[in-house]
Amino acid sequence: MQIELRDPKKIMKLKRLGSFHQSKLSFLRSFLREFNSWDYKRELFELDNDGYGVAVYSFKKEQRKYSLVCFANKLDDNERSDRVIATKWDASFTLYDGIPTKKDIERLSLNVPRQEIGRMTYKELTLSRANKSMRAFNYVVECLSNGNQPSGKKLSEIGYLYRTTAVYGSGKFGLADRFRIKNRPEIHGPFRLEMMLVYFVRQFTIDQVNFISKNKNPRKAVELDKNIARSLGIGNSTGLGMAPFIVNHPILLNNWILARETALKKIREIRNVKQGDFNYFFECLRNSTNNINTWNTDNDYQKEKIKDLKVDLIKFIKYLEEELDTKKEYLFNGIFNWVDANLTEESIEYVVSLFLEPYDEIVDELSLTMSADEDKFFNIPVERKIEDLRDLIEKNYSEILDIDFNNDKNIQNFWFISKNKEEPRVANRFEEIGSELEQPLAIARDVKSLYSRIKDLKNSMTISRFLTDNNDLRHAVRRVFMIEKFPYSEIQDNIIGSELMPIDMLRLKLSFFGACKFDPRSDKWLRICMFQGAPLPDELKKFKDNWIYNSLN
Amino acid sequence: MRSFSEIETISKRASRGAGFSWGVSEEIGKSIRLLEMYGLPGILYLKNYLEQISNHNFQKITLISDENISNNIPYCPISVGVNFMDQTHNLEKIDKINFSNLAYPLLVVPFLSRSSEIIGKKILLNLENFKFLFNYNQSIFSNFDNSLITKTSKFLISFSQNEDSFDKITWDALYKISQKTFVDETESSKKTSAGAGLTDND
């Protein structure tokens, strides 16, 4: 049986994309699978009694070495801020290409803690900083230094000891450009080195909390139980900085979503599903409900979604137990059809992610397709004709063409770069200044405007000729041709309309990172958790890939 | 050292800030990155040119021909570069293309390099006393001394017809040496290689 890929015009709506969940294709999970044979070592751990100082963790295989260099600094409570405009943090980190010398560490100590105003070099690959979750960190120190283990349940609910507030890569602030690492044989997909950094930061936070507790009460202190340590991840506060990424990297976005959609299609096409595979899926589903029960948020929008998800999953499990005939052919296709007809978008995408769990052979192959060399598609095919351009717009943007951009409601927002931190922001065009400096992210509006401009032009006119008088729309022309062969590259929504929920854009990207426990703090930023339940570095050589559903087990 | 990503981003933003459209600014970002990657002073040229834009007029070009002369004000190098790249398929039919009165000519160079890749032909440029050879955007061969040329009337572009840089005698001599890696075929291998033992008229 041939199953069609799901319709991009349905899947690429922001509300749907904002319902995506982590899956086996997510980058933090593929990172752990791909690097599970690497050797981990704590090379240096020079902290004072209060836990301030420097630490280095290395990761080696054959001739290749990476090191996380950590700087922990004293920070007054009134200086601690998750906002991107902060200038001081509890700890700062860089992933170094190789093993740093003393001289390197000295240089890094002057730059890494300063983050955006420091200067990195091509030897540094990624850069980050993090703040303590004071309620979690102090609680753990208090327990351990008194010889007690903290409550695993309580810590699981918080999820982490530290929250990162930014993770930079790809040439920012002098870091190595992407071209320097993209062809390395161990780099199989996007964001691998960002994931490596975050993973080792997690280990540093565990080591630091143990170290401080020990120094506080050397005779009584105990080490954090490994099961509890494993149930801790790294938190992250993410704001709008991440949102334009998915608009600015359409082919990369396509490749992420196409991989997931292709996996779904292949799984639905399996005629005889092995009982063991179905059982494994069901086991992951049951275990995953634990994570939902510790998924807390004060945000009404998300609370509603979690409530629906919980209700839906009870209904779904009942269907699986009582109505489903597991002997039927095309079992997962049958389940998908039921899910698609009976559950909310949040729950449909939750189940789609779980479908992937039993199928290593499908996922491993597809995870190699999730990078993109977008430069290849940068040049506009100027020899093509207006007819081609018009056809492409009508085919790929049909619903966008229905939006009335003369209605103020549909152009209410504009995206800009803030002067103080050079970060993307969104504002109301009619209430705030600066809309003349709008970033070129309003793809829907600009493509529609391009469509109107070419409406009465001759079909045979070349794009080259068109551009001589219309370079103001050059970015839109490039866009339409660039995405021609990439069905899932364009968000099929208006991202400057009054109903925009920017957190949907953030959540889409974070789900591909592998984040859990989305906790929107407004419609413009959210907190998440990464690597909760993941194997610790010394367990990497032997772990089960379904760890993500076992964080409480 | 600034990363190439920083170079591209700042060039794109500065160009937009100076009034170019986003689409053209994206082209400039890529082009300055290319110049700097080849060790040519793209950032310096762009900064000087963008500073001039606010208080000087520059001539935009639309359709490029073999002789492009701007009598009063110098040509904008970005307009020349972008349009040259967009019109390359037509321009390659012309032997030589000359520009008189062109501002900051180095800014046209990356567009010529990219054009060379688009049409699959080497492009030659004579700029004042300097020569540039663009090799399909894989490399730029030049004797340029990185000096700052703010205006030129000696800017001559020609398309290479993809001819060899060597003669037949040289090629044959090299081929003869390469034959030393070949092994004589035996009778038995002749009988077993593809197509052996069959009539090809079947």
Interface residues (C-beta under 8 A of the other chain):
Chain A: T121 Y122 S170 G171 K172 F173 G174 L175 A176 D177 R178 F179 D375 F378 N379 I380 V382 E383 I417 P440 I463 S464 L467 T468 D469 N471 D472 L473 R474 H475 A476 V477 R478
Chain B: M1 R2 S3 F4 S5 E6 R13 S21 W22 G23 V24 E26 E27 K30 T62 L63 V82 N83 M85 D86 Q87 H89 N90 R114 I118
